Amino acid sequence: MNRVKAQNVFVAFFCLLILSVSAFAANEKNILLHSTYFGNLENAKKKKFSEIRMIELHVWKPYATYQTKINKMYTPSFKFPLDGVLEVRIKYNEIWKDKKESDPEIEDNITTIYWLNDQVQAISYENRFISNPLTGKKFVPPAYKITQLYDRISFFKTLRKYR
């Protein structure tokens, strides 16, 4: 009799665990829709794919090198100024893409979120550059380059830090 009760308790606990995990996955999208740190993404273009895709992303090397040089001039102990990671390889089956345009002379950027089964896998920010910050060589037309990149782990660390 005690064995049957233990099995019933285990089954009930397992069902609750599955429900809480699926509810958290739905909450990830809700968290990002109204995030103050990652930006408001209610108007993002959303595209789902029937198959799982793979992509390798990395922060644009001239930008990372430039930022590191600038930070060494002002704070030598500061190794890299950005939250997140320098590169990531992920699988995804959904993308959200949002372009924020402000004054074209100042800045505009593109936020891209990669999802796999309703769980965030990576977030990238691309800024518009008119030239390479290291060489000064002009881009015609201006080019978008990844300047900030978050994998799943760094996303949650950053979210916890800025909540």
N, C-alpha and C positions, 0 to 999 in steps of 0.2 A: 504494500500500500504506500509506504514512504517513497518507494522507487517511482511509482506513478506520479505522485505529487512533485517529486524532483524533476521528472521529465516535463510535466506541465509548466512548472515554473521556468525551466530552461527554454521551452518553446515560446512562452509569453515574453521572456526577456529578449530572445532572438528576434521576435517579431517587432518589438519596440525598437531594437537597435536598427533594424532595416528601415523602419519608418523614419527614425530620426536622421539617418544618413541621407535618405532621399529628400527629406525636408531641408536639410542643410544645403544640398546641391541646388535646390530651387532658390534658396536664400542667397547663394553666391551671385546669381544674376541680379537679384533685387539690391544687394549691397552695392554692386557696381553701377547699377542704374542711377543711384542717388549718392554716389561717393563724392565727398568734398575734396579728397586728395587726388583721386584719379579722374575727376571731372564728371559732369552730368552727361550721361550717355543715352538719354531717352530718345534722341533723334538719330542715333547711330543706325547705319545701314546694316541689316542682319542677313546673313546668308548661311543656310544649312546645306551640308553635302550628304549624299547617301552613303558615300564610302569614307573611310578614315584616310586622311592625308598626312604627310610628314613634311616638316619644314625645318631648316636650320637658320637661325637668326643671330646676328651679332651687332654690337654697337660699332658704328663707323669708326675705323681705326684712327684716321686723322683727327677726328673730334676728341676721342679718348686721349690721344697723345697731347693734343693742345690743352685740354682741361687739366691733365696731369702737370704739364709744364707751368701753367698759370698758377695752379695751387701750390706748387713747390716754391714759386717766387714769394708767395705771401705767407704760406704756412707749410714749412718743410715736412712736418710730420704727417700731413694729410696726404694719403696715398691715392685715393680716387674719389672724386667729389659726388658721385651719384649713388643713390640707392640702387638695388637690383644687381644684375649680373652682366658680364660682358658678352656672353654667348649662351645659346640654348638650342637644343634639338628636341622637337616635340611632335606629337601626333595630335591631330585636331579633326573635328567634323562640323565645326561652326565657326564663323568669323563675325565679329562686330567691328565696323569701321566708322569712325567719326572724324570729320575734318573741321577743325576750329579755325576760322579765319578772323583775323583782326586786321589791324593796319598793315597793308602789304609791305610797307617800309620797315616795320618793326619785326613782326613774327606771325607765322601761322604754322599749325602743326596737325598731324594726323595721329589719332590714337587707334590702335588695332588690338583687339582682344581675341585670342584663340581659345576655343572651348573644345573639350572632349566629353561627350555625354553629360552636358550641363555643368561641368566643372572647369574652372579657369585653368589653363595650362601655361599661358604667357600673355604679357601685355607689352606692346612696343609703342614708343613715341618716336615719330619722325618729324624733324624740323626742316624747314625750307632753308637751303643755303644758296647764296649767290656766288660763293667762291669757297675754295678749300682753305680752312683756317691756317694751315701750315705753310702752303706754298703761295696762296693768294691767287691761284689760277681760277679764272671765272668759269662758271657753269652757264651754258646757254642751251636751253632755258634753265632757270634755277632748279636745283635738284632737292628732292626729299631724301634725307639720310636718317637712320636710326641713331638717336642720341641717348635713349634710355630704354632699358629692357628689364623686365621682371619675369622670372620663372614662377612656378606655383609657390615654392617655399618663400622666395623673397617678397612675393605679393602679400602673403599672410603676415610676414614680419613687418612690412611697411604699413599694412593696414592696422596692425596692433599698435604700432608706434604713433600713428597719426589719428587714431580714433578719438 
